[in-house]
């Protein structure tokens, strides 16, 4: 090898080392995706025994999927500065009235700036006096069956939280089956329904949604009514479902594009308020955003 060849080889080797160093520095400086798991229960609320099991499962999912997990039962964590650290917040059986007005405003602003929400089971019975939260979650809990086996229908097999569930579209599962105050279908994209013919006590009829997602006011929201029992957190199907819901809320998946025309929703449907489902040009998601006929402040007051 002549002197020029040796110089060229040394230069190339040096550039490779430099590029490797810069790449390592970039990875080191990139913020680690973070999830905030919120498990607060109101003083008069019901504490689900599965709360610590869910935390353990989510921590494991975080290690497996390269996101960090912080946990809290302190609603003081809901400040603009602190929430900005997280790609999503996860309501872990959160129950009852858990926020003051400042915390509501911070959470609402976080979602509107592109933050994500995921919730399981009892999180549909939080903040009952705050209409905005109901719109975020999709519906409020109303009643439930006993803990019993039922058959879930996988209505959408393309979402991160349903890919990997039984290929035949039917999932036999034991849980406490929730009924809701209204069917959320007009406002969200349904992922799972439960067949009421397969268990006693269902009160929603032939169309009984159990899990759904939607793009909401600039952010993302995913909810599943599953997760009551301890056994859920060692069930591979449930963990697949949970993992996908978290990743969607954190912004790592894109909803399926749905082509449809705007539809007027009567006040008696879904959320119990009238409005127009507006489909954003070139947007994604099932039902776009709801242009409401009424607006609410962060503390739940009706605005003129």
JONORSUL-V373778 format. One record per helix or strand of 3 or more residues. SS is the DSSP state (H for helix, E for strand). FROM is the first residue (numbers start at 1). TO is the last residue. Records with the same first field share a line. If there is no record, write none. Layout:
SS=FROM-TO, FROM-TO
This chain:
H=3-29, 51-65, 75-77, 80-83, 101-112, 121-124, 131-137, 184-186, 196-198, 230-234, 236-249
E=34-38, 68-72, 88-92, 116-120, 141-154, 170-180, 189-195, 209-216, 219-224, 263-265, 275-278, 289-292
